[in-house]
Amino acid sequence: MVIAPALLGGALLVLPLVALLVRMNWSALPATLADPATGSALALSLITAASATLCCIALGVPLAVVLSRASGWWSVALRGIVTLPLVLPPLVGGLALLSLLGRGGALGDVLAEAGIRIPFTTGAVVIAQTFVSLPFLVISVEGALRALTPAFGDAAATLGATPATALFRVTLPIIRPGLTAGIILCFTRALGEFGATALFAGNAGGTTRTVPLAIYTAFNGAGVTQDTALTLSLILIAIALVSLALVQGRTAARAM
């Protein structure tokens, strides 16, 4: 009864990826990888995604700690705010960032008077990637913290450890698998971000044109070829598969 729909669902997930691989011009792959446009987009994506991941660690771990300790309506409200970027259309996120930090925005004019311009810069790419990927880290770390036995923190406090010491020397090392999984998912999501980046950061080659934007540009007939777009798509798929393998491997190891 469920086999036919399950097979159809599996085919819907797998066949598009297979079609992409079939369409690849494998003989042109080395030349495409050596193309400056490919290298520029890939390097920019890796640098900005890594920077966004570091921002998510710095902001997301404290947020996850607060969320794990919250209760009642405060917990529901905070969790809703944290998870909102997961369900928000990326273009809406980009417009929201532009409304905050762009010209005429809530903070944009203040920053402009101070000589700081954020939209349509590489920094805007990092901010957009952080906005959309932060929930992945927070949710992962918060789940690990809620599953943690409070006795560990209590024991550290009894021995004279400050809350900060207990967090960095006891709590975080214990939840390292959950933290690592959150970091991997966060980096992968940042690497694939498109909508918020396009609206908030633009699509300037070498400055804001990340891999997803380079793929989009290729199919609109500007800047790079479709071979480049397919190659960049293959790279993103490979990174996603490796990331999922790492996360699943850690999950399986914890379950054993």
C-alpha positions in Angstrom: 0.0 0.0 0.0 2.8 2.4 0.8 5.5 1.0 -1.5 4.3 2.7 -4.7 4.1 6.2 -3.1 7.5 5.6 -1.4 9.1 4.6 -4.6 7.6 7.7 -6.3 8.9 9.9 -3.5 12.3 8.4 -3.7 12.4 8.8 -7.5 11.4 12.5 -7.1 14.4 13.0 -4.9 16.9 11.0 -6.8 16.1 11.4 -10.5 16.7 15.1 -10.8 20.2 14.6 -9.3 20.8 11.7 -11.7 19.7 13.9 -14.6 22.2 16.6 -13.5 25.0 14.0 -13.5 24.0 12.7 -16.9 24.0 16.2 -18.3 27.5 17.0 -17.0 30.2 17.4 -19.6 32.8 15.3 -17.9 35.5 15.8 -20.5 35.3 19.6 -19.9 35.4 19.2 -16.1 39.1 19.9 -15.6 39.0 23.1 -17.8 35.8 24.2 -16.0 37.4 23.8 -12.6 40.4 25.8 -13.7 38.2 28.6 -15.0 38.8 31.9 -13.0 35.0 32.4 -12.7 34.6 29.0 -11.0 37.5 29.5 -8.7 36.3 33.0 -7.7 32.8 31.9 -6.9 34.0 28.8 -5.0 36.6 30.7 -3.0 34.2 33.5 -2.1 31.6 30.9 -1.0 34.0 29.0 1.2 35.4 32.1 2.8 32.0 33.7 3.5 30.4 30.4 4.6 33.3 29.8 7.1 33.0 33.4 8.4 29.2 33.0 8.8 29.7 29.7 10.6 32.1 31.4 13.1 29.5 34.1 13.6 26.9 31.5 14.2 29.1 29.7 16.8 29.7 33.0 18.6 26.0 34.0 18.6 24.3 30.7 18.4 25.9 28.8 21.4 24.9 31.5 23.9 21.4 31.7 22.3 21.1 27.9 22.6 22.1 28.0 26.2 19.4 30.6 27.0 16.8 28.7 25.0 17.6 25.4 26.8 17.0 27.1 30.1 13.9 28.9 29.2 10.4 27.7 30.0 6.8 28.6 29.6 5.7 31.3 27.1 9.1 32.8 27.0 10.5 29.5 25.7 7.8 29.2 23.0 8.3 32.8 21.9 12.1 32.5 21.7 12.0 29.2 19.9 9.6 30.8 17.4 12.0 33.7 16.7 15.0 31.3 16.3 13.2 29.0 13.9 11.6 31.7 11.8 14.4 31.9 9.2 13.8 28.2 8.5 10.3 28.8 7.2 10.7 32.4 6.0 11.2 32.8 2.2 14.9 33.7 1.7 13.9 36.7 -0.4 11.9 38.0 2.5 14.9 37.6 4.8 17.0 39.6 2.3 14.4 42.3 2.2 14.3 42.4 6.0 18.0 42.8 6.2 17.9 45.5 3.5 15.2 47.3 5.5 17.4 47.2 8.6 20.8 47.9 7.2 20.2 49.4 3.7 19.8 53.0 2.7 16.7 54.5 4.5 16.7 51.5 6.8 16.3 51.5 10.6 20.1 51.4 11.1 21.3 52.0 7.5 21.4 55.8 7.6 23.1 55.8 11.0 25.8 53.5 9.6 26.1 55.5 6.4 26.8 58.7 8.4 29.6 56.8 10.2 31.0 55.8 6.8 29.9 52.2 7.0 28.1 50.7 4.0 27.0 47.1 4.4 24.6 46.2 1.6 26.1 44.9 -1.7 29.4 44.1 0.0 31.1 40.8 1.0 30.1 41.6 4.5 26.5 41.5 3.5 27.0 38.0 2.1 28.3 36.9 5.5 25.3 38.6 7.3 22.8 37.0 5.0 24.4 33.6 5.4 24.5 33.9 9.2 20.8 34.9 9.2 19.6 31.8 7.4 22.0 29.3 8.9 22.0 30.3 12.6 18.8 28.3 13.4 20.6 25.0 12.4 23.3 25.5 15.0 20.9 26.8 17.7 18.4 23.9 17.4 21.2 21.3 17.3 23.0 22.7 20.4 19.7 23.4 22.3 18.6 19.8 21.8 21.9 18.5 23.1 21.8 20.8 26.1 18.2 19.7 27.0 19.3 16.0 26.8 22.3 16.7 29.1 22.0 15.6 32.7 22.1 18.7 35.0 24.3 16.8 37.5 27.4 17.6 35.5 26.9 21.4 35.7 25.9 21.1 39.4 29.0 19.1 40.2 31.2 21.7 38.5 29.5 24.5 40.5 30.0 22.5 43.7 33.8 22.3 42.9 33.9 26.1 42.6 33.7 26.5 38.8 32.1 29.7 37.5 29.2 29.5 35.1 31.5 30.4 32.2 34.1 27.8 33.2 31.4 25.1 33.6 30.1 25.9 30.2 33.4 25.8 28.3 35.2 23.1 30.4 32.3 20.8 31.1 29.1 21.4 29.2 30.4 22.1 25.6 32.9 19.2 25.6 30.1 16.8 26.7 27.7 18.0 23.9 30.5 18.1 21.3 28.8 15.7 18.9 25.6 17.9 18.8 27.7 21.0 18.5 29.8 19.5 15.7 26.6 18.4 13.8 25.2 21.9 14.2 28.4 23.4 12.8 28.4 21.1 9.8 24.8 21.8 9.0 25.3 25.5 9.5 28.3 25.6 7.1 26.5 23.6 4.5 23.4 25.9 4.7 25.5 29.0 4.5 27.3 27.6 1.4 24.1 27.1 -0.4 22.4 30.3 0.5 20.9 32.2 -2.5 17.8 34.3 -2.0 18.7 36.6 1.0 22.2 37.0 -0.5 20.9 38.0 -3.9 18.6 40.7 -2.5 20.8 42.0 0.3 24.3 41.6 -1.2 23.7 41.6 -5.0 25.6 39.6 -7.6 28.9 41.2 -8.3 31.7 39.0 -9.6 34.5 38.5 -7.1 32.6 40.5 -4.4 29.2 38.9 -3.7 28.8 36.3 -6.4 28.8 33.1 -4.4 28.4 29.6 -5.9 24.5 29.7 -6.0 24.6 33.1 -7.6 27.1 31.9 -10.2 24.8 29.1 -11.1 21.9 31.4 -11.4 24.0 33.8 -13.5 25.1 31.0 -15.9 21.5 30.2 -16.7 20.7 33.8 -17.4 23.4 34.0 -20.0 25.9 36.3 -18.3 29.4 35.8 -16.9 29.9 32.0 -16.9 28.8 29.1 -19.0 26.4 26.3 -18.2 29.3 23.9 -17.9 30.5 26.1 -15.0 27.0 26.0 -13.5 26.8 22.3 -13.7 30.3 21.9 -12.2 29.5 24.2 -9.3 26.2 22.3 -8.7 28.3 19.1 -8.6 30.6 20.7 -6.0 27.7 21.7 -3.8 26.1 18.2 -4.1 29.4 16.7 -3.1 29.8 19.0 -0.1 26.2 18.3 1.0 26.7 14.5 0.7 29.9 14.7 2.8 28.3 16.9 5.4 25.3 14.5 5.7 27.6 11.5 5.9 29.5 13.2 8.8 26.3 14.1 10.6 24.7 10.7 10.1 27.9 9.0 11.1 28.1 10.9 14.4 24.4 10.2 15.0 24.9 6.5 14.5 28.0 6.5 16.8 26.0 8.2 19.6 23.2 5.6 19.2 25.5 2.6 19.6 
